[in-house]
Structures are given as C-alpha cells and as structure tokens.
C-alpha cells in the first residue's frame, strides 16, 4: 500500500525537474480544488499582493545568494548566462513619483542637468541639442520582449522624453531567429532600453535579442551590435568566471565601440564578461538625494559585485589603482540599490502583474554608463574598447587618485564612494578612499567627467571642494579648500561666489595647465548644501559642499497595531531622516506611559494585556542628539483568539476491503474558514498511520480519498487545522472495514 505523490514536473527555461516521493502507508490523494495532476498534493498559489520583492526568472542569484550555473565541460559557449537578479517591486498600472528614481531625479543627482546638451525637446529625437545626438547605443539581451516598442513609448510619454519609435527611426529591434518570450529577461530589456534612452535621448537605440541565454548566442549578439555601427554596447548579463575566458575577450576588443557590463548583484565576487579588461564594469551604490533630486551622499550597495579576477591579468590602466596582479572589478559605479529603484514600464506579465515597476541592481547602471559614453562620443570623445581605450579614459579622469585621491581631477569627475561594503571578507569588501573593489572609481559627476574625457580645443577649467562634505555640530566654524584647475591650457582670472560662507579671496589667477586655490569658511547652524561657483567670461562651473548638522530624527512612520489574545503587536517604519546621526533605538508608549526604552527593532509585542481594554500607542526614535517627535498614534483592543472548529466526516460509515473512502474535513471559526491548513491522519486497526496536508477551499472544506487495504476493523480519521489568527482545532471520526 502506498501514500504518495507520484510525479511532479516543472518546466522552466528548457529544464524538466522530476521528483518522486513514496511513503509507506496508504494512498491518500487530494480531491478538492487544490488537486493537481496525477494525484499530487499541493496548495493553490497565493495571489500576488503587488508589494512583494521577487527575483526574476533566471536571476543570477541562487537561493543561497551565490552565483549559480552549470558549465558544460569543454564547451563554455553552452554556459547559461543570466541577467543580474535585480529586485523588482510592482507599483501598478500607473505611477506616482515617490519612492523611486525618475529620469529628472537622476539627471539632477548625477549632473546631467548641467550639461550643455538637453534631455527634452519641442521637436523630436533628431534635435541636435539632445544629449547623445548622432550616436547609437546597442543593448544585448537574451530572449524576446514583444512589447518593448510600445512600452518605451509609454515610458517616454510618462516622463516627457522625445519619442523613440520604430517609425521615427530611433528604435530598432534585431532578433537572432525567433527567440521565445521570457518575463524575467523582458523586464531586463525594458530597464536597459528605457534608461539608456532617458540619459541619451538623442541617440539611436538598437536592441539585439539573442535566441537564448547561452554564452555563445549572447556573444554573437555583441558581434551583431558592433556590426550595426553602435559606438557603445550595454550587457546587463553575466555568469561565473571560467578558465578559458581570456580566449573570448576578443569579442569586446573593438576599434569602434566601447562595452559596458553589470558587475553582478550577489555581493562580493567576480563575474564575466564584467571581468574582461576590454569591458567597463559597473558596480552598485545606494544613492541619497534631497527633495529636489540633488546628490546628498552615496555608499556602497551590499549587492554590488566586485573583487579580483581569477584569470584575467591586470590591465595597464589599473597600474596606479590596483595592487593585485589580476584584473579588479568594478571600474565605476551607479545607483543600484533596489530599496529605491528606477521606474520601469513592462507590460509582459510577471506573476500576473504588468505595468510600472521599481527595478534595482547593477544592470541599471550598465546601460546608463553606455549612455554617458554616447554623450561623450557626441562631443568627439571617440571612446572604444580597443587597446583599453574606454577604460583608459575613465581611469585617466581619476588621475592622481592613488597618491592623493582628494585632489583634482578625481573628485571633480567622480563621487568617490568611501563607505559601505558588499560582504564580510575584510578590506577588499569595503569601499575606501580612492579606487576600491566594490564601487571602482565611483559614480559620475557627469557634467565634469564627460567634458574631461571629451577632447576639446576650447580652454576651460574645473572647480572642486576639499572636503566636499561635513558632519559637524551647529555653530562650529568650518573651512574647505576650493581648487580651480586649468583644462586645455586655460589661463585667466576666475571669480568665486558661494551660496553660504566667505572666501579669503574671491578672484583667482589660474596659470595655463596649473591650479589656484582659495579657502571658503562658514559656520553652519543647520544642514545645508553649499554651491560654490567659478566664473570666467562665458565659462561657469560649480561644485557642491554637503553640510550635515545632526538633529533629532524625524518621526517614525506608519505605526500599525494588530490585536491578539491578551496582546497587541506593533510595527512601524524608520524615520525618513535620522537627523544626520545614527538612530540608536525607539521609545514605545502605551496610553502616554513609556513601556520600552531605546528598543532596537521596528516591531514590538505588548503582552499581558486585558482582552476588551483599548490601548493607544505611539513611538519615538532616538539618536545621539535626542528624541524625535511622536509617530502617528494607533489604538487597539486585545481580543480572545477564536479556536478553529474541525469536523471530520466520511461518505459511508463502513466499507469493504480494497474499496475507497472519501473523507471530508470542514473547518469553522465559527463561520466557514477558507485557506486553513489541514493535516489528516488515518490510523488502521493495526496501528499504522498515513498523513496528508491540504488547504480548505472557499467553503471551508477539503476532501481526501483514502484507498483501503486488506485489514478489517475500526479505522480512525483525525484532522488538525491551523490558520493565522486562530487557535488550532482538531476533530475525528471512525469507520468500519469488513
């Protein structure tokens, strides 16, 4: 006699997983609405609540958090590559601009709004004033997104971008054969295409879709992309390094194109092709902006891939940045933290949801750095990967970083990320001053780095502040050194002005190819961002100084209470602002009396209460400065937890040997309870037992089928039911076999 699940089959990405379970006892098969093929026992899937974070199909992260793939011995081209498992959060069919990054926010945060080119136009994408005009950005991804053209139009309309369509010649979709649709890759395609276009709206977008996600087909996609004439190619995919990878680096060694790749979202570790020396590898950060989108601070994102390659030798452009003998990644970084995420429109359903999503990961940075390349190339930069040209230019924009990383031109061109980590592996996992293997050189100050790497015959200058950020007590005098650096043999007088503070001199004479400095002093009383400007004729550049004066935190958010039996469970969200000082804990109040002090968590259960008595709660946050204002107040009344009532019935009171009994379990509480978990146990007269678990349907019932053996006598069928919010209940019945 057998109780069992005969065969489960699940097909995903061409693989069939089989599982056979056999448990000695009796055959017990679910007959209710939760029945699946071939008698297998399973519960119905929960409806998606639209607020879960989900890993995309084929994501780079395995369940343990480490890169996972199978390498076919002797044939690396059969490796199945994956897009980084960027976290996706469903927003809905429409979008309100809160909790995520819109194009306008990113333009401001990374200095695109200070460029001489524009991102909007009254004509169309061919407007010569648009950023990236005359360039082509190629996106290489696997499988097909059949809705990408229309989804891009929805994205452009939402954010006021010039339309990029097949009809107007801006967008081209190229396929290898007839690739199938994959929802996870469709999301990646939507992210890559929409955000490359948002940063360089004057560039043509070519999407190359490979037949599948095998390495060989994706590399063919890269070759196709370069052959289209694209000057920059974005690859938001990768996989584990392999011993022969250097023999495939030639795919990215192009005299006409530069290649960009995500460094991965698994935290510390190196993937390929990000490890290729001909690729600009892009890591991830956590970006903080103010309400206007201005850059405030940035730290390493914990998911940012990075480290030292096992096989690629150190390229020459890393000689002054990398003390290892092997290639280090990433090269640069970009906002990748999924806790905020970038708005993406994707109408290919995932778990039944389609529309607006918040998407994060290093795969968001790769296409946007490709767009930065397009803007630079539109200004005659001529970036290409041959002879390490693109990387050499980007590392050149941080010259002097290793010996003195706080001097020009490094901090004028990049935000040097000095805090945060991507793992627990010592210093290699930590962001530090200068280059590091978590965020590379840092994130772009695009208005400066683009002009730096784009050759020009026009004399110009840059301006920087050192230090460029402060965290000080109110009323404490501070000073920052303002440095003007000549570009292209500029020489002349630069006049300084500042939104706060005073200079020791406001007029600097800058020699050709030299520098000049002044000291800005100020006494802050509150947090502020100081803008320092330098003007010489028609030339004007600025730098910012972020000043944080710690205050008490803002109030905790969204306090909620759930009543239980003699208890109330509280949850809340941290304050929007910690006041510039780490929050040390929370004080919790019941009916105006403090019941917990400096409590570390954002959830708390108040026990020992009297059922029927209403209590009112609020919480405050505490940092080194003091206590925040009160959160919202909530009231809750503990109630007695009801007990599930379980009734077990059979379709007959007696059966013959070898027949089948149908056993129904009905759960009340006191009304019929759906979604209760029911475990049924059948005990024979000899003492042997069989068990099965299922879930009640909308009528509060679940029916089991029991195949009776050759033993006669009295059988006992007993059931236990459980569900959140109820005490478990049980019931039983007997039947006779003759």
N, C-alpha and C positions, 0 to 999 in steps of 0.2 A: 504494500500500500504506500502511496506517495502523497505528500503535501508539497506542492511545488509551483514554481514559476518556470514554465517550460523554456521559453526563449524570448529574450529581449533583443531587439535590433534597433540600432540607431544609426542613421546615415548622416554624415557631416563631412563636407569637403572631400568627398570621394572615399571615405573610410567607413567600413562597417564594423561596429563593435558588437560582439556577441557575449552574452553571459548566460550560463546555465546554472540554475540553482536547484538542488534536490535535497530535501529534508525528509528523513524517515518519519513517517507518521501516516496521515491520511490526506487524501487530495481535497483541498479546500479552496474553491475558486470563487472570486468575487462576481456577483451577478448584477450589482446595482449600476448606477450611472457612472461609476468610476471604473467599470470594466474596460480593459484594454485587450489587444489582440492575443489570441492563443491562451486565454485564461490568465494572463499575467496580472498580478495585483499591483495597482498604482493609484495614487490620488490624483484628482484633477489639478492642473496647474493653477496657481493663484493668478488673478487678474493683475496686470501691472498697474501700480499706483501712480505712475508718472513721476515719481520723485526718487526712484532708486538709481544708484550708480551701477552701471553694467559694463562689463568688459566685452568688447566687440568680438564677434566670431573670428577665430584665428588670431587672436591678440598675441602679442609677443610674450606676455606674462603667463607662466604656468600657475597652477593653483598654489604652489609653494613660493611664488614670487620670483623664480629664476627663469632665464630664457630656456625654452624647451623646443627641440626639433630633432628630427631623425636625419642623419647624414647617410646617404647611400654610399657604401664603400666604393672607392674608385671612380665615382661619378658625382662630383659636387654640384653639377648643374641640375641634379634632381632634388637638391635641398629645397624644402618648402619654406620660403621666406614669409615674414609676417610684418604687417604694419604695427607700429608701437601700440600697445594696448591703452591708448588714451581713454580716460574715463569719459563717459557720456552721460549727461543728465537731460531728460526730456523736459522741455519748457512748455510746449503746447502748440496749437495751430497758429498762434500769433505770439508776438514778443513785446515785452515792455523792457526798456533799457535799464535793468537793475540786476546786480549780482553777476555780471559778466562783462566781457570786453567787446565793445563796438568798434568799428573802424575809426571813428572820430577820437575815441579814447586812446587807441594805440598810436594814431598819428601824433597826438599831443605828448604821450608818455615817452615815445622814442624819438621825438624831434622832427618827424616828417613834416609837421605843420610849419616848420621854419625853413623848409627848402624853397628854392626859387620856383620849382615846378608846383603844380596844383593836383588835387585829387578829385575835384569836381569841375564841371564844365556846363555851359549852356548849349553846346553843340553835341558832339558825340566823341567816341573813344579815339578818334583820329586827331583831336585837338592837339596841336604841337606843344601846348603848355602843360599837358598832363604828364605826371611822373611816369617814367619808363617809355615815353614815346619812341617809336621806331624799333623797339626790342621785342623779342619773343621769349616767353617763359614756357618750358615744357614740363609737364607733370607726368611722372611714370608711376602707374599703379597697376594692380592686378584685378582681373575680372571686369565686369561691366556695370556702370551706373546708367541705366537707361533714361533717368530723369535729370541728369546733371545740367543739360542746357536750360531747361525750364526752371530748375532750382536756382541756377545762377541768376536768372532774370528776377526771381522773387527776392533774392538777397540784394541785388543791385537796387531794386525799387525801394526796399525797406530802408536802405542806408544812403539813398541819394547818389549812388555811383553811376557813372556813364554805363549804359547798357553794353554788355559784351555777349553777342549772339552769333550764331552760325550765319544768319542772314546778313549782318553788317560786317562780317569778315573778321571779327575779333576773336571768336572761339572756334576751335577745330577739335573734333573728337576722332582719333585714329585708333582702330582696333586691329589686334592680331587675330585673324579668323573671326569666330563668333563666340567670344567669351561669355560664360554664364553670369548671371547677376548674383552677387554675394552682398548681403546687407552690411556686414562689417566693413568690407572694402568700399562699398558705396559711400558710407559715412566718411571714410578717409579721403575719397575722391572729392566729396563736397567740401570738406575742410580745406584741402590743398588748393583747389581751383578758386574757391570764393575768396580765400585770404591772400593768395598771390595777386589776384585782380584788385583787391581792396588797397594793397600797398602800392602797386604799379598799374593804375587803371589805364594808362596809355599803352601798355604792352599787349601784344597778341598772346593768347593762351592756347597752347596745344596740349591736349590730354592724350597720352598714349596708354591704352589699356592692353596689357598682356593677356594671353589666353588663360593663364592661371598664375598661381604664386610660386611656381618653380623658379629657381635662380636663373636657369638658362633662358627662360622666356622673359624674365624681367630685364636681364642684361641685353637681350635683343631689343627690348623696349627702349633702353638707354641709347643703344646704337641708332635706333629709329629716330629718337628725339634729336640727337645731334645732327642726323642727316636732314632733318626738316629745316635746319638753319637756326635752331634755338641757340641763343647765346648763354642761357643758363637753364639747368635741368635740376628739378627737385625730386628726391627719392625719400618718401616717408615710409620706408620699409627696411628690414634687415634681419639678420639672424646670427647665430653663433659663429665665431671665427672658425676657420678650418685650415689645415696645414698647407694647402696649396693655393691659398687665396691670393698670394702675390702674383701668381701667373694669370690672374683675371683682372688685375688692376688696370691693364691697358684700356679697358672699356671706358675709363674715366680720364684718360690722358689725352685730352682733345686740344688742338690749337685754336679752336673757335668757340668752345663752350666751357663754362665752369659748372661743377656738380656740387650739390648740397644734399646732405643726408641727416636724418634724425639719429641721435646717439642712443636712443632706446629709453624705455620707461621702467626698467627693472631696478633702478638704482645702480650702485657700483658694478661695473662690468663693461666689457667691450664687445661690440657687435660689428659686423661687416655688412655693407661697404663703408660705414662710418669710419672704419679704421684705415681705409685706403688713403695713402698720402696725397692722392690727387683729388680727394673729396674734402669739402668744408663740412666738418662735423658740427652739428648744432645740439647743445645741451639745453637744460631747462632751469628756469628760475621761478621764484614767487615774487610777483610784481605788486607793489603797493602804490596807488595813486591817490590824489586828493579828489574832491568832488568835481573838479574841473578837468580831471584826467592828467594833471601834471605829475611827473615822476616824483615820488617821495622817497622810496627805498626799494631795495631788491635783495633777496637772499637766495641761496641755492635751493632748488626744489629737490625734495628727498628722492624723487623718482628719476632724476637726471642720470642717464647712462654716462659712464666715463671710466678711465683707467689707462693702463698701459697694454698695448697690443702684444699678443704672444708671438706674432710672426712678422709684422711689418717693421723694418728698420726705421730709426729716427730720420725724418726728412730734414734737409738743411735749414728750412725756415724755423725749425724748433730749436736750433742750436743754443740760442740765448734764453730759452724758456723752459726747456725740458732736460733734466739732468740724467734721464734714463738713456739706455742705448736703443730702445724701441720707441716707436710712434706712440704719442699720447693723444687721447681724445677726451673731451671735445675740443674744437678750435674756438668756437664762440658760443653764445647762449642767447636765449629769448624766453619770454614768459611762457611757462608750460604747466603751471600749477592748475590742476582741474578743479580746485575749490572755487576758482572764479571762472576760468574757461572763456573760450571765444564763441560768439554766436555763430551757428551754422544752420542752414536750412537744408533738410534732407527729407524728401518725400518717399524714399524707399523704406518701407516699414521695418522697424526693429521691435520685436515683441508686440506687434500690432500698433505701434506708435509711429507717426510720421509728422513732420513739421519742424519746429525750431528746437535746437539742442544747444547745450553748453558743452564744449569739447576742449579737452586739455591734452598735454603731452608734448614731447619734443617734436612730434610730427606737425605741430602747429608752427614751430619755428623754422623748419627747413624751407617750406615754400615762401615764407616771408623774408628770409635771408636771400633766397633766389630773387625775390622782387627788389631787395636792396641792390643786388648785383645789376638788375635791369636798369634801375635809376642811375647807378654809377656808369654803366656802359652807355646809357643815353647821353652822358656827359663826357664821352670819349675815354672811359677808363680802360676798355678793351681787356676785361678780365677773362682769363681762360685757364684751364687746368694744366695745360702742357708746361712742363718744367716747373711745376708747382706755382704757376703764376698767380692764381686767385688767392691761395693761402699766403704766398709771399707778400702780396699787397696788404692783406688783413693783418698779418703779424708786423709788417712794416709800419702800420698805423699805430702800433703799440711799442715802437722802438724806445729803448731805454727802460722798459718796464721791469726787467730783471734786476738791474742795478739800482734803479730809483723809480719805482712804479707810480709814485705820486707826482711825477713831473710830466710836462708836455712831451710829446703829443698824446700820451696814453689816456689820461683822464679827460682830455678834450674830446677824444674819439669814442671812448667806451665808458660804460658804467662798470667799474671794477667791483666784482661781487666778492665780498670778504667774509660773509657769514653763511652758516648753513652747511649741510652735508648730505651725501647720498648713500650713507651706510655707516657701519661700525667697523672700519678697517684701518683706523689710525689716520695719520695726516693726509694720506692720499685720498681719503673720502671727504676732506674738509675744504671748503672754499677759503682761500687765503689772499693776502695782498699780492697782486700780480697774477700771472697765469696759474691756473690750477686744473686738476683733472676732474672737476665737477662742472665748472662753468666756463672753462677755457679762458679766453681773454676778457670775457664779459659780454654785456649786451650793448647794442649800438646806440650812440648818440648820433643819429643818422644825419642830421644837418652838418655835423663836423666830419664824420668818418667818410661819408660819400665824397665830400669836396676834397678830402685828403687823398683818397685813392684815385680820384679822377684827375688826370693831368690837366693843367690849365696854364696858359701863359699870362694870366692876369695876376699881378701881385696881390696878396691877401694876407690875413693874419688870423690867428686863433686866440681865444681867451679862455683861461681856466682859473679855478679857485682851489687853493690848498690850505687847510682842509676844505672839503666841499660839504661836509655835514657835521653837525654838532649836537650833542645831548648835554644840556647844561641846566643849572638851577637859575631861576628867574633872578635878574639883576646882576648876573655875573658878566663882567666885560670879556669880550672875545675878539680875536683877530684872525684874518685869513689873508694869505698872500695871493694877489691877483697877478697872473703872468700873461703877457702878450708875446706871442711867438710869430716871427715872420714866416710867411709862406711865399714861394716863388719870388724870392729876392725883394719882398716888400720892405720898404723903409719909409718912415714918416712919423707923424705925431698922432697918437691915439688918445682921444678924450674919454675919460671914465665917468660913469654915473652909476648910482646904485639906488635900489628901492628902499634901502634901510642902511643906516650907518654912515661913516665918513671915511674918506681916504687921506693918507698922509700926503698924497699928490694926485691930482686929477688929470694931469697931462703927462703922457709917457712918450719919449722919443725912442723909436724902435729901429735898430740898425738892420741892414739887409742880412737875412739869414740868422738874425740874432733874437734876443729876448729883452724884455724890460719888465720890471715888477713894481707893484705898489702894494701898500698894506691897507686893508679895509678893517676898521674897528667898529664894534657895535655892542650894545648892551641889551640883550633880549629880555622881554618881560612875558612873552608868550611864544608858542610855537609859530614859526613863520617860514616862508620860502623867500630868500633874498635873491633878486635878479640883478646881476652886475652886467653892464653893457659897455662895450668899447666902440667908439665911432671915429672913423677917419674918412672924410669926404662922403662918398656914397656907400662905403663899407661899414657894416654894423654887425657885430656878433655879441652873443651874450652867454653867460654861464650862470648857473644857479647854486645857491648855498642853502641846504636844508637845515633848519634850526629846530630842534625839539626841546621844549621846556616841559618836563614832566608835570602832569597834573593828576588829579584823581581820575579814575576811569569813568567812562560814560556808564549809564545804567545797563545792567544785564537785560537781555532781550527775550521776549516770548515766553515768559514764565507760564507753565501749564501744570495742572494738577489732575491726578486720576485717583478717585476714591477707591478704597479697598475695604477689607474686613478689619476694622479697628486700626486703619492706617490710611495715609494719603501719600502718594508718590508724586514728587515734584521733579520737573525737568525745565531747563532754560538754556538759552544760548549766551555765549560770552558777549561782553560789550562790543560795540562797533569800534571803540577806541580804548586802548589800555592806558591812555594818558601819557604815553611815552615811557612807561615803567612797567615791568613785568607784573601781571596780576598774580598775587600770592595766594588768593583764596576768596571764598564767598561767605558772607554772614547771612544767616537764614532766620526769618522772623515769623512767628505764629501769633496772630492776634496782638501784634505790637510788641511781643516779647521775644528777645533773641534766643533761639534754641540751638544754634550751631555757630561756631566762630572759626573763621579762616578755613572753611571747608574746601577741600581740594577739587572735588568733582563738580560737574554741572547737572547732577541728578542726586536726589536725596529722598529717603523714605522716612516719614514721620510716623512712628509706631506708638502703640499703647493708647490710642485714642478711643473715645466712646462713640459707638455707632449711633447715628442720628444727630450728633452735635456738629454744627457748621463751624469751620475754622477758616480764617483768612490769612494768606501768606504773601510775603514779598521777600526779595533777596537783594543784597548789595554786593558789589565787587570791591576788593581791597588790593591796593598796591602799596609801594613804599611811601607814597605821598599821603594816602589816606583812603577814606571810604567813598564809594561812588553814590550818586543819587539812587533812589529806590527803583527797582523794576516795577512793572505793572503788578497789580495785586490780583490774586485769584482766590476764590472761595471754594471749599469742597466739604462734602458731608460723607464721612465713612458710613458704609452700609454693610450688612451681613452678606457674605458671599453665598449665593444660592448653590445648592447641590444638584448635580445632574441626576435625573431620574431615568433609570435604564430598565427597559422591558425586553425580555427575550422570548420569542415565540417560534414555533415550528409549524410547517404546513400540515403535519399529521402528528398524532400522539404516539403512534407505533409504526414500525417499518419492518420489512423483510430483509434478510441478509442480502448484501450485494446491491441494494437499492440506493437511492439518493435522497437526502433530506435537505430541505430549504429552510434556513434559519434566519429569521429577521430580527434585527436589533433596532428598537425605537428609542430615541433619546428626547426627553423633555426637560425644561428647566425654568418654569413649568410649561411654557409653550414649546412647540417643536423646535429642536435645535439643529440647524444645518452646520456643516463644517466641523462637527465633533469627531475626534479621533477615537475609533472603536477597536479594541483588541478582543477577539473571540477565541475562547479556548474550549475544545471538545475533549472530554475525558471518557475513555471507554471503561467497561466493567473490569478490565484487567489492569487499569491504572495508567495506560499510555495516553499521551495527550498530543494534540495538534493545535497550532496557533495561526491566526491571520489577523492583519490590521488593515482597516479601510476607513473611509470618511463618510459621514452621513450626508445624504442628499438634501434638497430643499424641503422635503417632507420629514426631515429628521430621522430617516431610516437608511439602513444598509442591509442588504440581503446576501447571505453566503450560501454556497452549495457545498454539501458535505457528502462524499462518497463513502458509503457504509461497507465495512469489511464482513468477515465471517463470524465475528464474535457476537453472541446473543447476550441479552441482559439490558440493564438500565444504563443509558448514556446521560452525561450531564453537559449542557451547553451553558457556559457562563461568559459574561461580557463586562468589560470595564471601559467607560467612556471618559474622555478628558477634553477640556477646552479652556482656553484662557478666559479668565473672569468667572469661572465656576469651580466649585469643588468637584472632584471626580466622583462618579457614581458607578454602581455595579448592579447586575441582575443576573438571573439564571433560570433555566428550566430543565426538565428532563424529558426523555423519550425512550421508548422501549424498542428493542430489536429482537425479533423472534425468527 
